Each structure stands twice: as structure tokens, then as C-alpha cells.
């Protein structure tokens, strides 16, 4: 009883002392470590010139594979829950290049949107490609930059230029990619000519079969040694045709233990991503300073409550408790 009486007569001092104590704890910025599942995705986009083939449709209108990819990526980023992380990279020739590591989607929405908007075939130094060597390049990229990447989504039409032969068909038996990989196929299965564009993206013709020449004993098509090939197909029979090579991408996925999915809606892509195993976890700090600061504030308020009740009681002629 004496203890309760002591608290009753010294409640203001007690509340203020505890408020000060909790405020000092808040100033020290306390935190606890919690384990979270890492939800980050690195999108690698094929920007070789076959991705300029307008054999996709959006809102009933023909659109290039690359433009369709960009629209699909923007819709995907828009529909991912906050807390998700997205990184971007591009593939051309034999190389996958990281534009930036995964960043949080909601806080960096406009950055991601702008970067996707500026994905362009002119980012490639050469238009030819060897997807197999490109995948090994992705594996190497992940060795040095993959700590914050839970899974990879590689978006391509499967076009190998020049066509693979016994020398260029690199074995994938040494593939040791740790992160789950999803290969997304773009394009139509009906062959179409590859448009040749000028520096202003205007079509000036179509790529010719003579434009891609590969010595049977060569491992990599060196193209035109960095120079521009000005040849243009003049007749339909000269066109270098391109199509979604779905069978090849499925076989390639099986070889490296990846999953294949044909490009569709953003919802379907997010579902395919979520179906991938993502066991990567990381430890993050959960700050508690706000909690202790709130308690300190409430204790300060509590120190004034009895006095406020007494004042209200006097105003209403309510006699104080004995």
C-alpha cells in the first residue's frame, strides 16, 4: 500500500524519469537483426538487331520484339509489390553487361521506368550474337555482382547470328549458375526479315544473308571488325530471316537447369518469376528508435493526466477522490 501511495504522490517524477530513460535509449538508435527472403530480379534484355523485328502485337498494332519487351518490363515493375528489387542489364554479341544492380521498385520507380524506356539496339557494339557464350557471360557477371541478386530473367528471341555450327555451339556442361534463371522467349514463330535501321531508327532496308558470314573453323563471328555493314537485301530471297526459336530456347533451358516461358502478360511473367525457387536470405536491421521515442512521448503525456483530470473535475464541480 505504501508503494502504491508513493507512486500516486510521485507519478509525475516517475513518468518523467522513465521518459528520459526511454528517450536516451532512442537516441542510441537501437535495432534488432531479422532474416528476410531476398526478392530481387536481374532482367537481362537482348538488344541485338533481330529484336527489331516487328512481329509482336500490342493493342492490336504490330510492334518490335524490343519495344514489346520494354512495355512488358514496365508493366511488370509497376505490378511488383513494394520491397521487390529490380536490376537491369543488356546482352549483345557474346556479352551480358550490367546497367545497375537491383534497386527497390517503389522508391526508384521513375529511375527504372526511364532506364527501360531508353533500352535500344544501338547499345550494342555489334548486332551478331552467340547466346550460349552470352549465358556464360551472365554466369561470370553474377560471380562478381550476384550477392544481391536472387534470380535472373533473360529476355531473348533465341536468334543465333551467325547460325551455330559444331565450333560455335559451346557446351554448357560447365554451367554453374547458382541463381535461378528464367529464359523468356520473344517473337513470332513465323520467319520475318530483320529491318536495317539508320541512326534515327528509320528503316533503310533489310539484312541480307550475305551480311553474316562465318568461317566454318571460326568460333566467333567477328562481323565487320567494328565497322558498319552497308549491304542491304534487294530481293526477298536474300532476306536474313528471324523467328522465335522456342525449341532451341527450351533445349538450352534444359541443358542448364533453367526454366523457359514465352512472353505474355506482366501477370504471367510475375507468376513465372514467383514460381522460381528463391532461397536467398539476408539479414537486415529493424530500427527500434521510433518505438522508444513513442514510449517516452506517451510517458510525458501520462505525467500530466492526473492534473488534467483534476482541473476538469473542478470545472464540473466534481469533488476529488479522498
Residue pairs with C-beta under 8 A, 6 or more apart in sequence:
7 14
11 302
11 303
11 306
12 303
12 304
12 306
12 307
15 299
15 300
15 302
15 303
16 299
16 300
16 303
18 296
18 299
19 295
19 296
19 297
19 299
19 300
19 303
20 296
22 292
22 293
22 295
22 296
22 299
23 292
23 293
23 296
25 292
26 289
26 290
26 291
26 292
26 293
26 296
27 289
28 289
29 287
29 289
30 287
30 288
30 289
30 292
31 285
31 286
31 287
31 288
31 289
32 285
32 286
32 288
33 283
33 284
33 285
33 286
34 283
34 284
34 286
35 281
35 282
35 283
36 281
36 282
36 283
36 284
37 278
37 279
37 280
37 281
38 85
38 148
38 150
38 278
38 280
38 281
38 282
39 83
39 84
39 85
39 150
39 278
40 84
40 85
40 86
40 87
40 102
40 148
40 149
40 150
40 151
40 280
41 84
41 85
41 86
41 87
41 102
41 149
41 150
41 151
41 152
41 153
41 273
42 86
42 87
42 88
42 89
42 98
42 101
42 102
42 149
42 151
42 152
42 153
43 73
43 86
43 87
43 88
43 89
43 152
43 153
43 155
44 89
44 90
44 91
44 96
44 138
44 152
44 153
44 154
44 155
45 66
45 69
45 73
45 88
45 89
45 90
45 91
45 119
45 155
46 90
46 91
46 92
46 129
46 131
46 154
46 155
46 156
46 157
46 186
47 66
47 90
47 91
47 92
47 119
47 120
47 121
47 123
47 124
48 91
48 92
48 93
48 121
48 124
48 127
48 128
48 129
48 159
48 161
49 121
49 124
49 127
49 194
49 196
49 197
49 207
50 65
50 127
50 129
50 157
50 159
50 161
50 187
50 194
50 242
51 64
51 65
51 66
51 69
51 121
51 156
51 157
51 186
52 64
52 65
52 66
52 121
52 194
52 195
52 197
53 64
53 65
53 157
53 187
53 192
53 193
53 194
53 195
53 242
54 62
54 63
54 64
54 65
54 192
54 195
55 62
55 65
55 187
55 188
55 190
55 192
55 243
56 62
56 63
56 64
56 65
56 67
56 68
56 186
56 187
56 188
56 263
57 63
58 67
58 68
58 71
63 71
65 157
65 186
65 187
66 119
66 120
66 121
68 186
68 263
69 119
69 155
69 186
69 263
70 116
70 117
70 119
72 263
72 265
72 266
72 269
73 116
73 155
74 113
74 116
74 117
75 265
75 266
76 266
76 269
76 270
77 86
77 105
77 109
77 112
77 113
77 116
78 109
78 266
79 266
79 267
79 270
80 86
80 105
80 270
82 104
82 105
82 106
83 104
83 105
83 106
84 104
84 105
85 102
85 103
85 104
85 105
85 148
86 102
86 103
86 105
86 112
87 98
87 99
87 100
87 101
87 102
87 103
87 149
88 98
88 99
88 100
88 112
88 115
88 116
88 119
89 96
89 97
89 98
89 99
89 141
90 96
90 97
90 99
90 119
90 123
90 124
91 97
91 129
91 131
91 134
91 137
91 138
91 154
91 156
92 123
92 124
92 125
92 126
92 127
92 129
93 124
93 125
93 126
93 128
93 129
93 130
93 134
94 129
94 130
94 133
94 134
94 137
94 220
95 134
95 137
96 134
96 135
96 137
96 138
96 141
97 141
98 141
98 145
99 115
100 115
101 145
101 148
101 149
102 148
102 149
103 111
103 112
105 112
121 127
121 197
122 199
125 226
126 223
126 226
127 161
127 223
128 161
128 162
128 212
128 221
128 223
129 159
129 160
129 161
130 160
130 164
130 168
130 170
130 220
130 221
131 156
131 158
131 160
131 252
132 164
132 168
132 169
132 170
132 172
132 252
133 170
133 220
135 154
135 172
135 175
135 252
135 256
136 170
136 172
136 174
136 175
138 152
138 154
138 177
138 181
139 175
139 176
139 177
142 149
142 152
142 177
142 178
142 179
146 178
146 179
148 282
149 179
150 179
150 180
150 278
150 280
151 179
151 180
151 181
151 182
151 273
151 276
151 278
152 177
152 179
152 180
152 181
152 182
153 181
153 182
153 183
153 184
153 269
153 273
154 181
154 182
154 183
154 184
155 184
155 186
155 263
156 183
156 184
156 185
156 186
156 249
157 185
157 186
157 187
157 242
157 243
157 244
157 245
158 185
158 187
158 244
158 245
158 246
158 248
158 249
158 252
159 242
159 243
159 245
160 168
160 245
160 248
161 212
161 221
161 240
162 168
162 212
162 213
162 214
162 221
163 214
165 214
165 216
167 216
167 217
167 218
167 219
168 214
168 218
168 219
168 220
168 221
172 252
172 255
172 256
175 255
175 256
175 257
177 256
177 258
179 280
180 258
180 259
180 276
180 277
180 278
181 253
181 256
181 257
181 258
181 259
182 258
182 259
182 260
182 261
182 272
182 273
182 276
183 249
183 252
183 253
183 258
183 259
183 260
183 261
184 260
184 261
184 262
184 263
184 269
184 272
185 244
185 246
185 249
185 260
185 261
185 262
185 263
186 244
186 263
187 242
187 243
187 244
188 243
188 244
189 243
189 244
189 246
190 243
191 241
191 242
191 243
192 241
192 242
192 243
193 206
193 207
193 233
193 236
193 239
193 240
193 241
193 242
194 206
194 207
194 239
194 240
194 241
194 242
195 203
195 205
195 206
195 207
196 203
196 204
196 205
196 206
196 207
196 232
197 203
197 204
198 204
204 232
205 232
205 233
206 232
206 233
206 239
206 240
207 232
207 233
207 239
207 240
208 231
208 232
208 233
208 238
208 239
208 240
209 233
209 238
209 239
209 240
210 231
210 238
211 229
211 231
211 240
212 221
212 240
213 221
214 221
223 229
233 239
233 240
244 262
246 260
246 262
249 260
250 260
252 258
253 259
253 260
259 272
259 275
259 276
261 268
261 269
261 272
263 269
310 320
312 318
313 319
313 320
